Amino acid sequence: MKTSTAVLSCCMLLVLPALALATTLPDSCGKPEAGFDVKTEKSAAAVAPQPGQATLVFVQRNSDCIGCSVVRVGLDGAWVGANKGNSYFSVAVQPGDHHVCAWWDAPLARMESRIGLTDLAASADQTYYFEVEVARYGDSGAPFMKLKPISPDMGAFLTSRSSLSVATAKGQ
């Protein structure tokens, strides 16, 4: 029993890094090797839109998925932030068409369960909310992550119950 566990552990140590390096993300995401150090802080501040720009708010909810915490968010090919646990962050963007990517770095989950993609035609002075949900499927317990646009009312409600996510690019 000990030998088979050791062999399995050794194989995982060899295979998982190779899988991570082999990941090819869509163009709307950032580079796979980039990462964030993420902290959360309690915040009662409302999301403040920037005049002449659109504001995108990403609210992450973790249901029962312990350890399923950090999700990076990319916009038009560059990472713009990350959430950790039940948290949110916002980013101001120029009006126009944008491509959004949410990437959950969970090497044991299927690729389709780790990525969310959507697009947006953003208008100036508007706020758009997106929910990033990390959870487990019913009886199977398989982890998944979903990205979806939500209403401003639901977005404001979820941000009021969440911590502010402060993400710093690793190495800075």
C-alpha positions in Angstrom: 0.0 0.0 0.0 2.8 2.4 0.9 4.6 1.7 -2.3 1.6 2.3 -4.6 0.9 5.5 -2.8 4.5 6.7 -3.2 4.5 5.8 -6.9 1.2 7.6 -7.4 2.5 10.7 -5.6 5.7 10.7 -7.7 3.7 10.4 -10.9 1.5 13.3 -9.9 4.5 15.4 -9.1 5.8 14.8 -12.6 2.6 15.1 -14.6 0.9 18.1 -12.9 3.6 20.6 -13.8 3.7 19.4 -17.3 -0.1 19.8 -17.6 0.1 23.3 -16.2 2.8 24.3 -18.7 0.8 22.8 -21.6 -2.2 24.9 -20.8 -3.1 27.2 -23.7 -5.5 29.9 -22.7 -7.8 31.8 -25.0 -6.7 35.2 -26.3 -8.9 37.1 -23.9 -6.9 35.7 -20.9 -3.4 36.7 -19.8 -0.3 34.6 -19.8 -0.7 31.3 -18.0 2.5 31.7 -16.0 1.5 35.1 -14.5 -0.1 35.1 -11.1 -1.3 37.2 -8.2 -0.9 37.5 -4.5 -4.4 38.2 -3.3 -5.5 39.6 0.0 -9.0 40.6 1.0 -10.2 43.4 3.3 -13.5 44.4 4.7 -15.0 47.3 2.7 -18.2 49.1 3.0 -17.4 51.4 0.1 -19.6 51.2 -2.9 -18.1 50.7 -6.4 -17.4 54.2 -7.8 -17.6 54.5 -11.6 -15.1 56.6 -13.5 -16.6 59.3 -15.6 -16.5 58.5 -19.4 -15.5 54.9 -18.7 -17.3 51.6 -18.0 -16.9 49.9 -14.7 -16.7 46.1 -14.6 -17.2 44.4 -11.2 -16.3 40.8 -10.6 -17.9 39.1 -7.6 -16.7 35.7 -6.6 -18.8 33.3 -4.5 -17.5 30.0 -3.1 -20.3 27.7 -2.1 -18.9 24.6 -0.4 -15.6 24.3 -2.2 -12.9 24.4 0.5 -9.5 25.5 -1.0 -11.2 26.7 -4.3 -10.3 30.2 -3.8 -8.2 32.2 -6.3 -9.6 33.0 -9.7 -7.7 35.3 -12.1 -9.7 37.6 -14.4 -8.4 38.7 -17.8 -9.7 41.3 -20.2 -8.7 41.6 -23.8 -5.5 39.4 -23.3 -4.2 40.8 -20.0 -4.9 39.9 -16.4 -6.7 42.7 -14.6 -7.1 41.2 -11.2 -8.1 38.2 -9.1 -10.5 37.2 -6.4 -10.0 35.1 -3.4 -12.9 33.5 -1.6 -16.1 35.5 -1.3 -14.8 38.8 -2.6 -15.0 41.3 -5.4 -12.9 43.8 -7.3 -13.6 46.4 -10.0 -11.8 47.8 -13.0 -12.5 50.8 -15.2 -12.3 50.2 -19.0 -12.8 52.3 -22.1 -16.2 52.0 -23.8 -16.4 49.4 -26.6 -16.2 45.7 -27.2 -14.3 43.6 -24.6 -13.5 39.9 -24.1 -13.6 38.6 -20.6 -11.8 35.5 -19.2 -12.0 34.0 -15.7 -9.4 31.3 -15.0 -9.4 29.1 -11.9 -6.0 27.5 -11.4 -7.2 24.1 -10.2 -5.0 21.5 -11.9 -7.1 18.5 -11.0 -10.4 20.0 -12.4 -11.2 19.5 -16.1 -10.3 22.4 -18.4 -13.9 23.2 -19.2 -14.6 23.5 -15.4 -11.7 26.0 -14.9 -12.4 28.6 -17.4 -15.2 31.1 -18.1 -15.5 33.3 -21.2 -17.9 36.1 -22.2 -17.9 39.3 -24.1 -19.3 42.7 -23.5 -20.2 45.8 -25.4 -19.4 48.4 -22.7 -21.0 51.8 -22.6 -19.5 54.9 -20.9 -20.7 55.7 -17.4 -22.2 52.2 -17.0 -21.4 49.5 -14.4 -21.5 45.8 -15.3 -21.4 43.0 -12.8 -20.1 39.5 -13.3 -20.5 36.6 -10.9 -17.6 34.1 -10.6 -18.9 31.0 -8.9 -16.7 28.3 -7.5 -18.5 25.2 -6.3 -18.9 21.5 -6.6 -21.3 19.5 -8.7 -24.0 17.7 -6.7 -23.3 14.1 -5.8 -20.1 13.7 -7.8 -18.3 16.5 -5.9 -16.4 17.5 -9.1 -15.3 21.2 -8.8 -16.2 23.8 -11.3 -16.0 27.5 -11.9 -18.6 29.6 -13.8 -18.5 33.2 -15.1 -21.8 35.0 -15.9 -23.1 38.5 -16.2 -25.6 39.4 -13.4 -28.0 42.2 -12.8 -26.9 45.5 -11.2 -29.2 44.8 -8.3 -27.8 41.3 -7.7 -24.2 42.6 -8.2 -24.7 45.4 -5.6 -26.2 42.9 -3.2 -23.3 40.4 -3.5 -20.6 43.1 -3.2 -22.3 44.4 0.0 -21.8 40.9 1.5 -18.3 40.4 0.2 -14.7 41.5 1.0 -12.7 43.7 -1.3 -10.1 41.7 -3.2 -6.7 43.4 -3.5 -4.5 41.6 -6.1 -0.8 42.3 -6.6 1.0 40.7 -9.5 3.6 38.2 -8.2 7.1 39.6 -8.2 6.0 43.2 -7.5 
